[in-house]
Amino acid sequence: MDKVGGAQKHVEALAIGLKQDGHEVTIVTGLYEASLWHLEEEQISVISIPALQRAIHVTKDLQALWQLRTVIKNLQPDILAAHSSKAGAIGRIVGGYLRIPTVFTAHSWSFTDGVPPKKQFIYRHLEKAVQPLTTKIITVSEYDRKLALAKRIAPTHKMMTIHNGIELLTENNQIERNRHEGPLIVMVARFEVPKRQDLLLEALSELTDIPWQLHFIGDGSLRPLLEKYVAEHNLMGRVQFLGNRMDITTLLAKSQLFVLLSDWEGLPISIIEAMRAGLPVIATNVGGVNELIVDGEHGFLIERNEKSLLKTRLRQLLSDEVLRAKMGNNSERHFLRYFTFSPMYQKTLFVYEQAFAKKR
């Protein structure tokens, strides 16, 4: 949790909800940057295990396994909730060894379509190996549940789809949408694989005949390369890199269009945040994205690397204020009906209770 991402936001929101509900919550993570989160003010304990990293590394993974075992043995929790592929696997091994009911949330399988074949092979077999140690599996999209069934990762009775959900905006968050020299596009994503800020920049660099401004929110190792691209294509006056921000709700409220281009996804919280803000969305049709966005109703879906259609859809929305308003209103209503926090929280708590009851 040294970077902001959908899975991390999900964990924070669940932890805060559980704490406010009277449960005792501890988060165990790899690297941790406290300034990015609201956990301290909610008095939620965070334990950092730096050896727990995203990439596979045998020595560090064994260290992380041993250190996590020590932590969990001391905490003696009723439920171990594991998130993300790597931490999820290590967490389930520890949970199985200590006989603690373990619920794994798959935010996007690491063997999903779009992931490099070698990585797919490794993680598919890893998931099959740790499945017997898993009490319940939550998938954030129907796409991921069906993919797991197709790959024979786990039996049907162990899995349940619970779509991501986020809190409603309060009156204090209602912000007048700003006027700009041109429509303001925003993309919220870390500058890492599988996000494709490069594809958006390439498309927009060929649309300089119409007004637009672009804000990138997020950080990561690929950012310097894209900053160089912006400089080389004389886009400095149109593109801003804002880094990691705590005021994403405000920034979205000041925007006119949200874009998320990824090679693979689960059910992106960033899109749900954009829908809550009443923004039309252009996104790649991967993972569970089409469970959020209906093409032509809340925005537009495009296939991976489909730059020609991306340019067409960008021009269409950037040039038509009425269409942006219509799709944005549709997005907000869709969010209010299906993707708020309370239903997601209650369903997740029910799965935790099922897992605990099974142990008893």
Solvent accessible surface area in square Angstrom, and as a share of the most:
residue,aa,sasa,rsa
1,M,22,0.10
2,D,56,0.29
3,K,77,0.33
4,V,26,0.15
5,G,12,0.11
6,G,31,0.30
7,A,27,0.21
8,Q,33,0.15
9,K,37,0.16
10,H,11,0.05
11,V,27,0.15
12,E,19,0.08
13,A,34,0.26
14,L,7,0.03
15,A,4,0.03
16,I,32,0.16
17,G,11,0.11
18,L,24,0.12
19,K,70,0.30
20,Q,128,0.57
21,D,77,0.40
22,G,70,0.68
23,H,80,0.36
24,E,172,0.77
25,V,24,0.14
26,T,46,0.27
27,I,13,0.07
28,V,38,0.22
29,T,13,0.07
30,G,9,0.08
31,L,90,0.45
32,Y,54,0.21
33,E,75,0.34
34,A,36,0.28
35,S,79,0.51
36,L,25,0.12
37,W,16,0.06
38,H,77,0.34
39,L,0,0.00
40,E,124,0.55
41,E,128,0.57
42,E,49,0.22
43,Q,147,0.65
44,I,8,0.04
45,S,64,0.41
46,V,39,0.22
47,I,57,0.29
48,S,52,0.33
49,I,5,0.03
50,P,74,0.46
51,A,12,0.10
52,L,19,0.10
53,Q,68,0.30
54,R,165,0.60
55,A,71,0.55
56,I,89,0.45
57,H,85,0.38
58,V,109,0.63
59,T,80,0.47
60,K,70,0.30
61,D,25,0.13
62,L,111,0.55
63,Q,86,0.38
64,A,1,0.01
65,L,46,0.23
66,W,161,0.57
67,Q,75,0.33
68,L,12,0.06
69,R,50,0.18
70,T,60,0.35
71,V,24,0.14
72,I,4,0.02
73,K,98,0.42
74,N,118,0.60
75,L,72,0.36
76,Q,120,0.53
77,P,37,0.23
78,D,92,0.47
79,I,39,0.20
80,L,22,0.11
81,A,41,0.32
82,A,7,0.05
83,H,29,0.13
84,S,47,0.30
85,S,17,0.11
86,K,16,0.07
87,A,30,0.24
88,G,0,0.00
89,A,4,0.03
90,I,13,0.06
91,G,4,0.04
92,R,1,0.00
93,I,64,0.32
94,V,2,0.01
95,G,0,0.00
96,G,25,0.24
97,Y,142,0.54
98,L,37,0.18
99,R,202,0.74
100,I,15,0.07
101,P,8,0.05
102,T,0,0.00
103,V,0,0.00
104,F,3,0.01
105,T,3,0.02
106,A,2,0.01
107,H,26,0.12
108,S,31,0.20
109,W,3,0.01
110,S,16,0.10
111,F,2,0.01
112,T,1,0.01
113,D,87,0.45
114,G,32,0.30
115,V,3,0.02
116,P,71,0.45
117,P,110,0.69
118,K,157,0.66
119,K,80,0.34
120,Q,36,0.16
121,F,117,0.49
122,I,69,0.35
123,Y,10,0.04
124,R,53,0.19
125,H,90,0.40
126,L,51,0.25
127,E,1,0.01
128,K,82,0.35
129,A,69,0.54
130,V,4,0.03
131,Q,31,0.14
132,P,95,0.60
133,L,70,0.35
134,T,3,0.02
135,T,21,0.12
136,K,38,0.16
137,I,2,0.01
138,I,5,0.03
139,T,0,0.00
140,V,1,0.00
141,S,0,0.00
142,E,53,0.24
143,Y,68,0.26
144,D,0,0.00
145,R,51,0.19
146,K,118,0.50
147,L,27,0.14
148,A,0,0.00
149,L,57,0.29
150,A,79,0.61
151,K,74,0.31
152,R,203,0.74
153,I,4,0.02
154,A,9,0.07
155,P,55,0.35
156,T,84,0.49
157,H,131,0.59
158,K,23,0.10
159,M,15,0.07
160,M,70,0.31
161,T,28,0.16
162,I,6,0.03
163,H,63,0.28
164,N,6,0.03
165,G,4,0.04
166,I,19,0.10
167,E,104,0.46
168,L,100,0.50
169,L,44,0.22
170,T,78,0.46
171,E,156,0.70
172,N,141,0.72
173,N,50,0.26
174,Q,117,0.52
175,I,62,0.31
176,E,152,0.68
177,R,88,0.32
178,N,62,0.32
179,R,206,0.75
180,H,67,0.30
181,E,159,0.71
182,G,8,0.08
183,P,16,0.10
184,L,4,0.02
185,I,0,0.00
186,V,1,0.00
187,M,1,0.00
188,V,16,0.09
189,A,10,0.08
190,R,51,0.19
191,F,1,0.00
192,E,36,0.16
193,V,101,0.58
194,P,8,0.05
195,K,25,0.11
196,R,50,0.18
197,Q,3,0.02
198,D,47,0.24
199,L,9,0.04
200,L,0,0.00
201,L,0,0.00
202,E,59,0.26
203,A,0,0.00
204,L,0,0.00
205,S,26,0.17
206,E,86,0.38
207,L,1,0.01
208,T,68,0.40
209,D,103,0.54
210,I,25,0.13
211,P,78,0.49
212,W,2,0.01
213,Q,32,0.14
214,L,0,0.00
215,H,27,0.12
216,F,2,0.01
217,I,3,0.01
218,G,7,0.07
219,D,55,0.29
220,G,15,0.14
221,S,82,0.53
222,L,66,0.33
223,R,49,0.18
224,P,85,0.53
225,L,121,0.60
226,L,13,0.07
227,E,64,0.29
228,K,121,0.51
229,Y,51,0.19
230,V,5,0.03
231,A,51,0.39
232,E,107,0.48
233,H,82,0.37
234,N,126,0.65
235,L,3,0.02
236,M,117,0.52
237,G,70,0.67
238,R,56,0.20
239,V,8,0.04
240,Q,90,0.40
241,F,36,0.15
242,L,37,0.19
243,G,9,0.08
244,N,52,0.27
245,R,83,0.30
246,M,97,0.43
247,D,52,0.27
248,I,15,0.08
249,T,35,0.20
250,T,41,0.24
251,L,21,0.11
252,L,3,0.01
253,A,10,0.08
254,K,64,0.27
255,S,1,0.00
256,Q,26,0.12
257,L,0,0.00
258,F,0,0.00
259,V,0,0.00
260,L,4,0.02
261,L,0,0.00
262,S,1,0.01
263,D,29,0.15
264,W,34,0.12
265,E,17,0.08
266,G,3,0.03
267,L,4,0.02
268,P,11,0.07
269,I,7,0.04
270,S,18,0.11
271,I,0,0.00
272,I,0,0.00
273,E,16,0.07
274,A,0,0.00
275,M,0,0.00
276,R,28,0.10
277,A,14,0.11
278,G,15,0.14
279,L,1,0.01
280,P,3,0.02
281,V,0,0.00
282,I,0,0.00
283,A,1,0.01
284,T,4,0.02
285,N,48,0.24
286,V,10,0.06
287,G,10,0.09
288,G,0,0.00
289,V,2,0.01
290,N,79,0.40
291,E,43,0.19
292,L,1,0.00
293,I,1,0.00
294,V,73,0.42
295,D,75,0.39
296,G,43,0.42
297,E,81,0.36
298,H,4,0.02
299,G,0,0.00
300,F,10,0.04
301,L,23,0.12
302,I,2,0.01
303,E,92,0.41
304,R,76,0.28
305,N,91,0.46
306,E,63,0.28
307,K,61,0.26
308,S,86,0.55
309,L,53,0.27
310,L,0,0.00
311,K,55,0.23
312,T,72,0.42
313,R,55,0.20
314,L,0,0.00
315,R,92,0.33
316,Q,70,0.31
317,L,0,0.00
318,L,10,0.05
319,S,76,0.49
320,D,57,0.29
321,E,96,0.43
322,V,118,0.68
323,L,36,0.18
324,R,26,0.09
325,A,57,0.44
326,K,128,0.54
327,M,6,0.02
328,G,2,0.02
329,N,80,0.41
330,N,22,0.11
331,S,0,0.00
332,E,66,0.30
333,R,150,0.55
334,H,34,0.15
335,F,1,0.01
336,L,95,0.47
337,R,186,0.68
338,Y,113,0.43
339,F,4,0.02
340,T,23,0.13
341,F,18,0.07
342,S,66,0.43
343,P,65,0.41
344,M,7,0.03
345,Y,13,0.05
346,Q,99,0.44
347,K,96,0.41
348,T,3,0.02
349,L,24,0.12
350,F,107,0.44
351,V,1,0.01
352,Y,18,0.07
353,E,97,0.43
354,Q,68,0.30
355,A,0,0.00
356,F,59,0.25
357,A,53,0.41
358,K,130,0.55
359,K,117,0.50
360,R,205,0.75
